Amino acid sequence: MKQKKVQGYQRLTGYLFMAPAAVMIIVFMIVPLLWNVALSFCSWNGNSSVEFVGITNYLSVFSEATTLVTLKRSVILALTATSVSMLLGMLYAFLLYRLRKKEQSFFRFVFFSPAMLPMTVTGLLFVFVLSSNGLLNALLSLLGLESLQHAWLADPNLALWVLGIVQGWKGCGVTMMLCTTAILSLPDSLYECARLEGANYWQQVRIIMLPLIKPTLKLQLSMTVMSSFKSYDIVYAMTKGGPGEFTYTAPMKIIQLGFTFNEYGTAAALGTVLVLLASFFVIAARFALRGETYEY
């Protein structure tokens, strides 16, 4: 009886500690999401009364070619940023593991520092780096590679990919930290056995590290995909949707529909479609990383 009472107090304490976070999530995430979904089936300009219009807003989203193009650009930007962030972060983590502790600490700080910068600040810094007279073109000229110089943010064929690379570079520090922590938690005996069998370091990465840190990779991949689809600030800071509208993405279209044209229902419908699209890629990414669970 006493043990049950203690367990009840412990459960109550847990609920009390979770309550503030639960309230914040419900108020600032669940309720706005539900309101956005409800609004996507309505017509509202911010002043008039809300009028139910069914799936008219969704038909408008899928019938307008320019809106579908913004969704396509968001997908390209998100996949580029996710690929760069995951691959570069994993590479950093595998290289850091080979260093001594003091060197690891220093380079962890160096590689993670871009993640501490606001996205807008990062975008403005890279505007100076990637402009026609910027640092990158100056460096290429210094190396005698003038043929590789570009107006990186003014070229319609390159601008969107450049934005994805910059966003992925900024986020790779988080991937690096999570992967490094997961790798350091693995027992040394696994590496000793691999070395005795004649495996080199990159074979150890492929056979030991990658399978055992897969849960961490799955979590980080999901978070990176979701954040990449929400890209607005870095696009606005670097190109404002240009040149022309070649980097005009779905979040920018949502802002325009809602706060310029006062078409809140259509904006909500496009936002819902974007959430569903991001959810699809998250599920696909997690499915791609499915596999056996290893114990050690």
Steps between C-alpha positions, in 0.01 A plus 500: 500500500782738594687415181192582290468835678866581426450405136192724489700795639776436246249489216338822621841667523574396144171645380570828680841530338354423157205737537675829404653346186170332411310831536757679281479229231119500503465880493776584253507190276190279516238775511656710217538186288135404548390859435707509181340176376151632583574834332619322184138401435374856545516838332618788720674830429568595861206738535193319369332204662644154438313320220525124441594426136598132516797398288494814283827627647672169429372502144642850465839382630522204263359683197745792514825414323706763683399357839597148396836632384563651845431159655747341258764757595438435870555128441827563312622741767405265785659192344820690415529650848424166668755311289776754565421522871493123555800406284724784617402454865568126486836560329598749771401250771701214346806722458475643852500152652858456376623804693615533859258643760635855501500516121151349495371772734652778291372376165158415643467864598623617159265274304202566728540880511303564174197330657503763776458786251150620407400383153460860380853591611637195319312600185631857508857379553477272198359781287841665534682171443301402189448836330667573167782686675486280807751290686439177307558654158806685631640172630436328166678785323795471737526129417484568127154345465322797342298260282318378811390846611125562505243744624395219733179656626401660170521186286151342471655155453715521814329727752262243652774237533733756659233588757461130586876456542526806727206385712640148522844631599344705778313200641775238468641590842195355675535176303869490587434542873230231514705252295815567704311440824354175362840379377674577831235295684598182310725258694870498405497120493315507168782697337768283657337187357471667159867599504601148595306377196699741282230761437620850420330811637253555215402133514429550872284800407298295251471179702480627859422869528232552235280204604526580872431874476206449260238603764682832543522547124130424465408761763727768354388429145136549602574829676714628211236421238229677701710812561619514138144518366434809713779703339398862471751720680814388316327523160371849576836614637702372203279536191151623603371237260714616206643508246154553358307241700742209459548462877145595597397215731174384656551676839550830315184434299309432822616834646399679179155339485426563866653838580505671158183372331309419823407158362542320830303194398714436193816567701384251764429241230848543351649475850311177563621356169857597592467326838366185334781512245762535774336217696517276194874557462556446874316167484690404184834589663421297811387208284827517305697474827298210634695194602592271784549622855842420639586449865849537640 
